[in-house]
Amino acid sequence: MKNNSSPGLWRLGTGARSAFLALLLTAMPALAQMPPNSIDLPTVLALSREASPRLALERQDLAIARAERRIAGAWPNPTVSYNYARQPGELTNFEGARAQEVTIEFPLLIAGQHAARTEAADRGIEAARARLAASGNNLAADSGAAFVALLLAQEKLATRTAGVDELSRLRDIVAGRQVSGMASQYELLRVDVEQASWQAQTAEAEIDLAEAQAQLATLLGFPGWQPRATGELRPLEIAPGAPEAIDNPAFVAARKEEDAAQASVELARRERFPEVSLNVGRFWTNSPFGATNAVGLTVEIPLFDTRGGALDKAQAEALSAKLRRRLVETEWTADVYRYGVQVTQRSATLERFRARMLPNLPALKQMAEDAYRLGKSSITELLDATRARYEAHLEQLALVASLMEAQLRLQAARGKLSPASAE
């Protein structure tokens, strides 16, 4: 959806936009600064993916995964032990008065534990990165829908306000006719009642607008922010084409989590191998001097703990990840079908509504006023015609908003929701 009122940031290149949003996030200590009050749909989508404090919190999972990769990539440290003994008496080693011993123990990962650990950690990073992308995609879809709701609330308030102004104009007409004896007090009272009803609905529209602002601010993680949506309610231009499951971030995340779970199974298998260490030592005495060098192995005896439970847990988690991946694929298929049907049907409904209703509204207004001025219709008919015109406009706004939300959800399901797709 193109916004001619505030193109601003989105005429910059992608790299410049990212740099600007990164700078925006850096410049918000303790969330003290807010985004601009006037904001368009592409900016909302970009904020949800790049500068949202809510998503910044989820980025810590990726940082944790990278830290775990660093831990897994480290080789085990050798152990050094030193013993000093004073040997009084006749029974001494090498007949020395003092004895010393140094031993160095090197853990040996001869079962490929190191490679399995780094592989599992790498798969964990990929899974965390995919989960972050999926969260960003979902947050962008929710934020886009909240923006559409905010834009709809603004348009509804403007329409209700215009309706109140229109009724004020009609009241002046009726009051003028009453002075000339061509209208009764009932007609004036009837307009006042209608105007009071519209004023109450306008007050409710103001409440709905405040709720829509709070919803968008909550989703993006900016407390106290009262945004104003810029642009117009207009169906988005989305590229046709058959979607692929691999493009959906949630499906990619589920597949990466399955890969990470399988790597954990392999790691658990290799970790079951008994721990083996190489020992190198030297023992020597003084007064007189004597020395002995030693090389040996230390092998764990898996008598009580065979680490089978860890393998069972890893296998169960791998099966769960596989089932989740299948479930996500099923949900993705259903989402693409559901939102595709919604886009098709709502587009057709909107076109029929515009073709049948909108061309007749200006004529309806003129005919109703002319008939009332000429005394050929009552005040009730004039108010009905006025109400019908504004309610038709409100209905069109609701149809467009529902279509835009379905289009956003469809693009999110396809994995192609981005700031550029909303321009």
ChimeraX attribute file (.defattr): number of C-alpha atoms within 10 A of each C-alpha:
attribute: neighborCount
match mode: 1-to-1
recipient: residues
	/A:1	20
	/A:2	19
	/A:3	16
	/A:4	10
	/A:5	10
	/A:6	14
	/A:7	15
	/A:8	10
	/A:9	14
	/A:10	18
	/A:11	10
	/A:12	12
	/A:13	10
	/A:14	13
	/A:15	9
	/A:16	13
	/A:17	17
	/A:18	16
	/A:19	13
	/A:20	15
	/A:21	21
	/A:22	14
	/A:23	12
	/A:24	16
	/A:25	20
	/A:26	12
	/A:27	13
	/A:28	14
	/A:29	8
	/A:30	8
	/A:31	13
	/A:32	10
	/A:33	13
	/A:34	18
	/A:35	19
	/A:36	10
	/A:37	12
	/A:38	13
	/A:39	16
	/A:40	27
	/A:41	27
	/A:42	22
	/A:43	23
	/A:44	22
	/A:45	28
	/A:46	19
	/A:47	25
	/A:48	27
	/A:49	26
	/A:50	18
	/A:51	24
	/A:52	21
	/A:53	20
	/A:54	18
	/A:55	21
	/A:56	17
	/A:57	10
	/A:58	15
	/A:59	17
	/A:60	13
	/A:61	17
	/A:62	20
	/A:63	14
	/A:64	14
	/A:65	20
	/A:66	18
	/A:67	14
	/A:68	18
	/A:69	20
	/A:70	13
	/A:71	13
	/A:72	20
	/A:73	17
	/A:74	11
	/A:75	11
	/A:76	12
	/A:77	9
	/A:78	13
	/A:79	12
	/A:80	13
	/A:81	10
	/A:82	12
	/A:83	10
	/A:84	13
	/A:85	11
	/A:86	13
	/A:87	15
	/A:88	11
	/A:89	9
	/A:90	9
	/A:91	10
	/A:92	14
	/A:93	18
	/A:94	16
	/A:95	18
	/A:96	20
	/A:97	19
	/A:98	19
	/A:99	22
	/A:100	15
	/A:101	17
	/A:102	15
	/A:103	17
	/A:104	16
	/A:105	20
	/A:106	17
	/A:107	18
	/A:108	19
	/A:109	18
	/A:110	13
	/A:111	16
	/A:112	13
	/A:113	20
	/A:114	20
	/A:115	15
	/A:116	22
	/A:117	24
	/A:118	20
	/A:119	20
	/A:120	24
	/A:121	24
	/A:122	21
	/A:123	23
	/A:124	26
	/A:125	24
	/A:126	21
	/A:127	25
	/A:128	25
	/A:129	19
	/A:130	22
	/A:131	24
	/A:132	23
	/A:133	21
	/A:134	21
	/A:135	21
	/A:136	25
	/A:137	26
	/A:138	21
	/A:139	22
	/A:140	26
	/A:141	25
	/A:142	22
	/A:143	25
	/A:144	27
	/A:145	22
	/A:146	23
	/A:147	28
	/A:148	27
	/A:149	26
	/A:150	26
	/A:151	25
	/A:152	24
	/A:153	24
	/A:154	22
	/A:155	20
	/A:156	24
	/A:157	22
	/A:158	15
	/A:159	19
	/A:160	24
	/A:161	18
	/A:162	15
	/A:163	21
	/A:164	20
	/A:165	15
	/A:166	15
	/A:167	21
	/A:168	15
	/A:169	12
	/A:170	20
	/A:171	19
	/A:172	14
	/A:173	16
	/A:174	23
	/A:175	19
	/A:176	13
	/A:177	16
	/A:178	16
	/A:179	10
	/A:180	9
	/A:181	10
	/A:182	13
	/A:183	19
	/A:184	14
	/A:185	11
	/A:186	11
	/A:187	18
	/A:188	19
	/A:189	13
	/A:190	14
	/A:191	22
	/A:192	15
	/A:193	12
	/A:194	16
	/A:195	21
	/A:196	13
	/A:197	12
	/A:198	20
	/A:199	17
	/A:200	12
	/A:201	17
	/A:202	21
	/A:203	14
	/A:204	14
	/A:205	21
	/A:206	18
	/A:207	14
	/A:208	19
	/A:209	23
	/A:210	16
	/A:211	16
	/A:212	24
	/A:213	24
	/A:214	19
	/A:215	19
	/A:216	25
	/A:217	21
	/A:218	16
	/A:219	19
	/A:220	23
	/A:221	19
	/A:222	19
	/A:223	14
	/A:224	12
	/A:225	18
	/A:226	21
	/A:227	21
	/A:228	18
	/A:229	21
	/A:230	19
	/A:231	18
	/A:232	17
	/A:233	20
	/A:234	14
	/A:235	21
	/A:236	18
	/A:237	13
	/A:238	16
	/A:239	9
	/A:240	6
	/A:241	7
	/A:242	8
	/A:243	16
	/A:244	13
	/A:245	19
	/A:246	14
	/A:247	14
	/A:248	23
	/A:249	24
	/A:250	28
	/A:251	26
	/A:252	23
	/A:253	24
	/A:254	24
	/A:255	22
	/A:256	23
	/A:257	27
	/A:258	24
	/A:259	20
	/A:260	24
	/A:261	25
	/A:262	21
	/A:263	23
	/A:264	26
	/A:265	23
	/A:266	18
	/A:267	23
	/A:268	23
	/A:269	20
	/A:270	20
	/A:271	22
	/A:272	18
	/A:273	18
	/A:274	17
	/A:275	16
	/A:276	18
	/A:277	20
	/A:278	15
	/A:279	18
	/A:280	16
	/A:281	17
	/A:282	15
	/A:283	18
	/A:284	19
	/A:285	23
	/A:286	16
	/A:287	11
	/A:288	12
	/A:289	14
	/A:290	14
	/A:291	14
	/A:292	10
	/A:293	12
	/A:294	10
	/A:295	12
	/A:296	11
	/A:297	14
	/A:298	15
	/A:299	13
	/A:300	11
	/A:301	12
	/A:302	12
	/A:303	6
	/A:304	6
	/A:305	9
	/A:306	14
	/A:307	15
	/A:308	13
	/A:309	12
	/A:310	17
	/A:311	20
	/A:312	14
	/A:313	14
	/A:314	21
	/A:315	19
	/A:316	14
	/A:317	19
	/A:318	21
	/A:319	15
	/A:320	15
	/A:321	21
	/A:322	19
	/A:323	14
	/A:324	17
	/A:325	21
	/A:326	15
	/A:327	14
	/A:328	20
	/A:329	20
	/A:330	13
	/A:331	15
	/A:332	19
	/A:333	16
	/A:334	13
	/A:335	17
	/A:336	21
	/A:337	14
	/A:338	14
	/A:339	20
	/A:340	18
	/A:341	14
	/A:342	19
	/A:343	22
	/A:344	13
	/A:345	13
	/A:346	18
	/A:347	18
	/A:348	12
	/A:349	16
	/A:350	18
	/A:351	13
	/A:352	12
	/A:353	15
	/A:354	15
	/A:355	11
	/A:356	10
	/A:357	13
	/A:358	15
	/A:359	10
	/A:360	12
	/A:361	18
	/A:362	10
	/A:363	11
	/A:364	16
	/A:365	15
	/A:366	11
	/A:367	14
	/A:368	20
	/A:369	22
	/A:370	14
	/A:371	15
	/A:372	17
	/A:373	18
	/A:374	9
	/A:375	12
	/A:376	10
	/A:377	14
	/A:378	14
	/A:379	23
	/A:380	14
	/A:381	14
	/A:382	22
	/A:383	19
	/A:384	12
	/A:385	19
	/A:386	20
	/A:387	16
	/A:388	15
	/A:389	20
	/A:390	18
	/A:391	15
	/A:392	16
	/A:393	19
	/A:394	17
	/A:395	15
	/A:396	20
	/A:397	21
	/A:398	19
	/A:399	19
	/A:400	21
	/A:401	22
	/A:402	21
	/A:403	26
	/A:404	26
	/A:405	24
	/A:406	24
	/A:407	25
	/A:408	29
	/A:409	27
	/A:410	25
	/A:411	24
	/A:412	25
	/A:413	30
	/A:414	22
	/A:415	23
	/A:416	19
	/A:417	23
	/A:418	19
	/A:419	20
	/A:420	16
	/A:421	18
	/A:422	23
	/A:423	16
